[in-house]
Amino acid sequence: MKFLKLFFILLCAAVCAAAYAAFNTYTCFDEGENYTFFCGDTSRECDIITVKGGAALKRLTLRDINGESTTYGALDLENFLGKVNGKIEFTEKLSDSTNYYCSANLPYSVELYGKQINLHICVKEDSVTVASPIIFGGY
């Protein structure tokens, strides 16, 4: 009987620890229309995993995450930069988009043009994609 009580207490502790880990899993950004994880040790061998919902739970199942991205229909750039303590380091204008490369309080980073960049924001006419450290692949 004593063994069963001890076993039950240990089982409850394990369930509580698992629930704590699951509910404290975070993503870099609030989920947008989709959420993408970049996994692997280099951008050339990067696995791109996109989910339409439940990004925090999906994060629990992934290994070697080296970046995250999401897409919004619209974004208040100034407010967003304030939330992540972001500062625009340089801007790139293309024919169909404007790209902002920023330093911010986010976990991933790369060096571009001698600056540590860990937030990339691509503003198009109908959407805004944000990524840390940068958007991999086509955008």
N, C-alpha and C positions, 0 to 999 in steps of 0.2 A: 504494500500500500504506500509506503514511504517513497519507493522508487517511482510509482505512478505520479505522485504529487510533484516530485522533483522533475520528472520528465515533462509534465504539463507546464510547470513554471518555466523551464528552459525553452519549450516550444513557444510559449507566449512571448518570451523575450526575443526569440528569433523572428517571430512574426512582427513584433513592434519595431525591431531594427530594420527589417525589410521595408515596412511601411514608411518609416522615417526616411530611408534612402530614396524610395520611390517618390515621395511627396516633396522632398527637398531637391530633386533634380531640377536644374534650371537650364534654360537656353539663353543665348546671348540677347535675343530679341523676342518681343511679343510675336506670336504666330500671325503671319499674314495669309495670303491666298494659298501658299504652300511653304514648306520649310525644308531646307536642304542642308545636309551634313556632308562635309568633305573629309574623307577618311583615307589614311595612308601616310607614308613618310615623305613623299615628294609630290609636287603637283603633276608630274608626268605620269605617275602611277596612282593617281588619286581615284578613289571610288566615290562617285557622286550618288548620294541616297536622298531621294525627295519623298516627303510625306505630305498628305493633304490635311492631316490633323493628328493630334497626339504626339507632338514632337518631343515633349519632355519624357514621355514613356519610351519612345523609340530610342532616345539618347541612351537610356539604360542598357540597351542591347548592343550598342556599337563600341568598337575599339578603335584606337588610334585616330580620334577625331582631331583634325588640324584646322578646321574652319566651319563656319555656319553662315547660312544666308536665308533670307525670306523676301517675299515680294508683297508690296501693298498697292492698292489702287491709287492712293494719294498719301502724302506725308508732309507734315509741317516740319521742315528741315531744321529751323532754329530750335523748336521745342525738342525734337529728337536729339539734336546735338547736346542740348542741355541735360537730357536724361542720362547720356553716356559720357558726360564730361568731355565732349568732342571738340576738336579744333581742326579746321580745314587747313591742310598743309599745302596742297596744290589742286588745281582744277584742270580738267581736260574736256574740251568741247569737241564733240563729233557731230556729224550731220544729223543724227537722230537722237542724240542724248548728251547730257552733261554729266561728267563723272567727277565726284569729289573724293579725294584721298585724304584721310584724316588720321590724327592720333586721338585715341579715346581710351576710356577705362574698360577695355575688353581683353579677354585672355589670350588671343592669338595675335601674332604680328609678323610682318616681313619688312625687309629693308628695300625701299624704292628711292632711287635718286639720292641716296645718302640720308634718308629720313626713315624712322621707324613708323610704319603705317599699319594700323590694325582696324581700320574702318573704311570701307569702300561703299559709296552711295552712287548708284546710277539712276538718274532721273530721265525718264522718257515722257512722251506726251500723255500716255495712258497708264503708266505704272512707275513705281519706284522700287528698285531692288537694293537691299542693304546686305553687306556681308562683312564678316571679320575672319581673316584679315583682308582678303580681297575676293572678288567674284571669280571663281575658276570657271573655265569653259566659256561658252558663248553667252552673251547677255544682251 
